[in-house]
Amino acid sequence: MLGVRGAGLARSLRVMTQAWLRDSGALALARAAGTPRARHWQPSAGQGPRRRRLSLSAAAVVNSAPRPLQPYLRLMRLDKPIGTWLLYLPCTWSIGLAAEPGCFPDWYMLSLFGTGAVLMRGAGCTINDMWDRDYDKKVVRTANRPIAAGDISIFQSFVFLGGQLTLALGVLLCLNDYSIALGAASVLLVIIYPLMKRITYWPQLALGLTFNWGALLGWSAIKGSCDPSVCLPLYFSGIMWTLIYDTIYAHQDKRDDALIGLKSTALRFRENTKRWLSGFGVAMLGALSLVGVNSAQTVPYYTALAAVGAHLAHQIYTLDIHRPEDCWDKFTSNRTLGLIVLLGIVLGNLWKEKKTDEAKESMDSRIEN
């Protein structure tokens, strides 16, 4: 009964999430391709009073929601979907790799995991803000977060967190038994990650372990279990990727973090940040190459890896760790990087069918001769 209800609940959530991810994904790809942004409409003189500007950005959508609902949407960070993308993309990599040769990734699973990414990222942010409410008040960038600002009480946060986790459980129950157990195991990481910045200079490593769990879960949801030869190097590459983008992100708050006693890789690496990031980038590309070998990937996949390497090199070389706005731009550019990997996986998998057909034609001609 619970599984049936979970399936029905997940189905309706998938429809909304699919549209949200598709819209923000289209905007991301348009910006990556250099497409100029559409100008907001403005009335000309004599057309009457000025109308409210229209915007399709996530922040604008949240701001247009009913006022009592807005603090909860901001608590989920729906106004900043980049985090949801970075949680979702490793799932898509794994689902894409698990697809049969010559086939696209399973659209049902992609939409199901998209729904789960929105819910679990929201739950993670809620837990994070509950733990950090006293610290957030002391940092300019986070002082206006709903709990720190007093817009939502701790009791309300607990109730909201329970609702998000219940919905996420409904999504999880749509998977096979192996994946349900594997997904449930990640909850501990979600809970303890916010505490890591208090005790270690490597909280970004804890985030990597948490955010890339989908690299394991996506494959098991398709295949019924994990293949260590593919899933483990994919998981490792995701962790290295997280160390790159979240170290860049942490440089925005390094001064405030140092003053209030919080730790991060940004404070650990300091002026050696680019050397560390370069090392993580090499490790990421090496692990993705191993994934390609173990999953019999083809030319498009390795072409995408070359593009990823160029993206990482540019990102790291041009990074200015002393300019928060540049750190934010570099951080958000990782959505494009993740989409490049996904494109390489999909095209590489489709190429397998072509390669197989050519091999069959060659064998047939030999037999005829």
C-alpha positions in Angstrom: 0.0 0.0 0.0 2.8 2.4 0.9 4.6 1.6 -2.3 1.4 2.3 -4.4 0.9 5.6 -2.6 4.5 6.5 -3.0 4.3 5.8 -6.7 1.3 8.0 -7.2 2.9 10.8 -5.2 6.1 10.6 -7.1 4.3 10.6 -10.4 2.7 14.0 -9.7 5.9 15.4 -8.3 7.8 14.2 -11.4 5.6 16.2 -13.7 6.4 19.5 -11.8 10.1 18.7 -11.4 10.5 17.7 -15.0 9.2 21.1 -16.1 11.3 22.9 -13.6 14.5 21.1 -14.6 13.8 21.4 -18.3 13.2 25.2 -18.1 16.2 26.0 -16.0 18.3 23.5 -18.1 17.3 25.3 -21.3 18.3 28.6 -19.8 21.7 27.2 -18.7 22.4 25.8 -22.1 21.4 29.0 -23.9 23.7 31.0 -21.6 26.5 28.5 -22.1 26.1 28.8 -25.9 26.4 32.6 -25.7 22.7 33.2 -26.6 21.8 36.8 -25.6 19.3 37.1 -22.9 15.8 38.3 -23.8 15.2 41.8 -22.8 12.4 42.4 -20.3 9.4 44.1 -21.9 9.0 47.7 -21.2 6.0 49.8 -22.3 6.7 52.8 -24.5 5.6 56.3 -23.7 1.8 56.8 -23.8 1.0 53.1 -23.2 -0.3 53.7 -19.7 1.2 52.7 -16.4 4.4 50.6 -16.3 3.7 46.9 -15.9 5.5 44.4 -13.7 8.6 43.0 -15.5 8.4 39.3 -16.4 11.2 36.9 -15.6 11.6 33.1 -15.8 14.4 33.0 -13.3 14.0 30.7 -10.3 14.3 33.7 -7.9 11.6 35.5 -9.8 9.3 32.5 -9.5 9.9 32.2 -5.8 9.3 35.9 -5.3 6.0 35.6 -7.2 4.7 32.8 -4.9 2.3 33.6 -2.1 4.1 35.5 0.6 3.6 32.9 3.4 5.1 30.3 1.2 8.2 32.2 0.2 10.3 31.6 3.3 9.9 27.8 2.9 10.8 28.0 -0.8 13.9 30.0 0.1 14.7 27.5 2.8 14.7 24.8 0.1 16.9 27.1 -2.0 14.4 26.9 -4.9 15.5 30.4 -5.7 19.1 29.1 -6.3 18.7 25.8 -8.3 22.4 25.4 -8.9 22.8 23.1 -5.9 19.9 20.9 -7.1 21.7 20.6 -10.4 25.0 19.6 -8.8 23.2 17.0 -6.7 21.2 15.7 -9.7 23.9 15.5 -12.4 25.9 12.5 -10.9 22.6 10.6 -10.8 22.1 11.3 -14.5 25.7 10.1 -15.3 25.0 6.8 -13.6 21.6 6.3 -15.2 23.1 7.1 -18.6 26.0 4.7 -18.1 23.5 1.9 -17.1 21.5 2.3 -20.3 21.6 -0.5 -22.8 24.0 0.1 -25.8 22.3 2.3 -28.4 19.6 3.5 -26.0 18.9 6.8 -24.4 18.8 7.0 -20.5 15.6 5.8 -18.8 13.4 8.9 -18.9 11.3 7.6 -16.0 14.3 7.3 -13.8 15.7 10.6 -14.8 12.5 12.4 -13.8 12.2 10.3 -10.6 15.7 11.2 -9.6 15.0 14.8 -10.5 12.1 14.9 -8.1 14.3 13.3 -5.4 17.1 15.8 -6.0 14.8 18.7 -5.4 13.4 17.2 -2.2 16.7 15.9 -0.8 18.5 19.1 -1.6 15.7 21.0 0.2 15.9 18.7 3.2 19.7 19.0 3.3 19.5 22.8 3.2 16.8 22.8 6.0 19.0 20.6 8.2 22.0 22.8 7.4 20.2 26.0 8.3 18.9 24.5 11.5 22.4 23.5 12.6 23.9 26.8 11.4 21.3 29.3 12.5 23.5 31.1 15.0 26.5 31.2 12.6 24.4 32.4 9.7 23.4 35.5 11.7 27.0 36.5 11.8 27.7 36.2 8.0 26.5 38.9 5.7 25.7 36.5 2.8 23.6 34.1 5.0 22.1 36.5 7.5 18.8 36.7 5.5 18.2 33.0 5.4 14.7 32.2 6.7 15.7 30.6 10.0 18.5 33.0 10.8 16.2 36.0 10.0 13.4 34.6 12.1 11.0 34.1 9.3 10.6 30.4 10.2 10.8 29.0 13.7 12.7 25.8 14.7 9.4 23.9 15.2 8.2 25.0 11.8 11.5 23.9 10.3 11.1 20.4 11.9 7.6 20.0 10.5 8.7 21.2 7.1 11.7 18.8 7.1 9.5 15.9 8.0 7.3 16.7 5.1 10.2 16.8 2.6 11.6 13.6 3.9 8.2 11.9 3.7 7.9 12.9 0.1 11.5 11.8 -0.6 10.6 8.4 0.9 7.7 8.1 -1.5 10.1 8.6 -4.4 12.6 6.1 -2.9 9.9 3.5 -2.5 9.5 3.5 -6.3 12.9 1.9 -6.7 14.0 -1.7 -6.2 14.8 -3.1 -2.7 18.6 -2.8 -3.2 18.3 0.8 -4.1 15.9 1.6 -1.3 18.4 0.3 1.2 21.2 2.1 -0.5 19.3 5.4 -0.6 18.3 5.1 3.1 22.0 4.7 4.0 22.7 8.2 2.7 20.5 9.9 5.3 23.2 9.8 7.9 25.6 11.7 5.6 22.9 14.3 5.0 22.5 14.9 8.7 26.1 15.0 9.8 27.6 17.0 6.9 26.7 20.4 8.4 28.7 19.5 11.5 31.9 18.8 9.7 32.8 22.5 9.2 33.1 22.7 13.0 35.6 19.9 13.4 37.6 19.6 10.2 39.1 21.7 7.4 37.7 19.1 5.0 33.9 19.6 5.1 33.9 19.7 1.3 35.0 16.0 1.4 32.0 15.2 3.5 29.8 17.1 1.0 31.3 15.1 -1.8 30.5 11.8 -0.2 26.9 13.1 0.3 26.2 14.9 -3.0 27.5 12.1 -5.2 25.6 9.2 -3.6 23.4 9.3 -6.7 26.4 8.0 -8.8 25.8 4.7 -6.9 22.1 4.9 -6.7 21.3 5.6 -10.4 23.1 2.5 -11.6 21.5 0.2 -9.0 18.1 1.6 -9.8 18.5 0.4 -13.4 20.6 -2.7 -12.9 19.4 -3.9 -9.5 22.8 -3.6 -7.9 26.1 -1.7 -8.2 29.0 -2.7 -10.5 32.1 -1.7 -8.5 34.2 -1.4 -11.6 32.0 1.4 -12.9 30.2 2.9 -9.8 33.2 3.3 -7.5 35.4 5.3 -10.0 32.3 7.3 -11.0 31.6 8.1 -7.3 35.3 9.0 -6.7 35.2 11.4 -9.8 32.1 13.1 -8.4 33.8 13.6 -5.0 36.8 15.2 -6.7 34.5 17.4 -8.6 32.7 18.5 -5.4 36.1 19.3 -3.9 36.8 21.6 -6.8 33.5 23.6 -7.0 32.8 23.7 -3.2 36.3 24.9 -2.4 35.7 27.7 -4.9 32.3 28.4 -3.3 33.9 28.4 0.2 36.3 31.2 -0.8 33.3 33.6 -0.8 33.0 33.3 3.0 36.5 32.6 4.1 36.9 35.9 6.1 33.7 35.4 8.0 34.4 31.7 8.5 37.8 32.6 10.0 36.3 35.1 12.4 33.5 32.9 13.7 35.6 29.7 13.9 34.3 27.6 11.0 36.6 25.5 8.8 36.8 24.8 5.1 39.2 23.7 2.4 39.4 27.4 1.3 41.0 28.2 4.7 43.2 25.1 4.5 44.5 25.7 1.0 44.7 29.5 1.0 47.1 30.7 -1.7 47.8 27.1 -2.8 44.2 26.6 -3.8 44.9 26.4 -7.6 47.5 23.7 -7.1 45.0 21.6 -5.0 42.2 22.2 -7.5 44.5 21.1 -10.4 45.2 17.9 -8.6 41.6 17.2 -7.9 40.9 17.9 -11.6 43.5 15.4 -12.8 42.1 12.8 -10.4 38.5 13.5 -11.6 39.5 13.1 -15.3 41.5 9.9 -14.5 38.6 8.4 -12.7 36.1 9.3 -15.5 38.6 7.7 -18.0 38.6 4.5 -16.0 34.8 4.6 -16.0 34.9 4.9 -19.8 37.2 1.9 -20.1 35.2 -0.3 -17.7 31.9 0.6 -19.4 33.2 0.2 -23.0 32.6 3.8 -23.8 33.2 5.2 -27.3 34.7 8.3 -29.1 32.0 10.9 -28.1 32.6 10.1 -24.4 36.3 10.7 -24.6 35.7 13.8 -26.7 33.5 15.1 -23.9 36.2 14.4 -21.3 38.6 16.5 -23.3 36.1 19.3 -23.2 35.7 18.8 -19.4 39.5 19.1 -19.1 39.5 22.3 -21.0 36.6 23.7 -18.9 38.4 22.8 -15.7 41.7 24.3 -16.9 40.0 27.6 -17.8 38.0 27.6 -14.6 41.0 27.1 -12.3 43.4 29.3 -14.3 41.1 32.3 -14.4 39.8 31.9 -10.8 40.3 34.9 -8.6 39.9 33.6 -5.1 39.8 37.1 -3.6 36.7 38.2 -5.6 33.5 36.6 -4.3 31.6 37.4 -7.4 34.2 35.6 -9.6 34.1 32.6 -7.2 30.3 32.5 -7.6 30.5 32.6 -11.4 33.1 29.8 -11.4 31.0 27.8 -9.0 27.8 28.0 -11.1 29.7 27.2 -14.3 30.0 23.7 -13.0 26.4 23.0 -14.1 27.7 23.3 -17.7 30.6 21.0 -16.9 28.2 18.3 -15.5 26.0 18.6 -18.6 29.0 18.1 -20.9 29.8 14.8 -19.1 26.1 13.7 -19.4 26.1 14.6 -23.1 29.3 12.6 -23.6 27.8 9.5 -21.9 24.5 9.7 -23.9 26.3 10.1 -27.2 28.9 7.6 -26.4 26.2 5.0 -25.6 24.3 5.8 -28.8 27.6 5.3 -30.7 27.9 1.8 -29.3 25.0 0.7 -31.5 26.6 2.2 -34.6 29.9 0.5 -33.7 28.1 -2.8 -33.2 26.2 -2.6 -36.5 29.5 -1.9 -38.3 31.0 -5.0 -36.7 28.1 -7.1 -37.7 28.3 -5.9 -41.3 32.0 -6.7 -41.4 31.3 -10.2 -40.0 28.5 -10.8 -42.5 30.7 -9.8 -45.5 33.5 -12.1 -44.3 31.0 -15.0 -44.1 29.7 -14.3 -47.6 33.2 -14.2 -49.0 
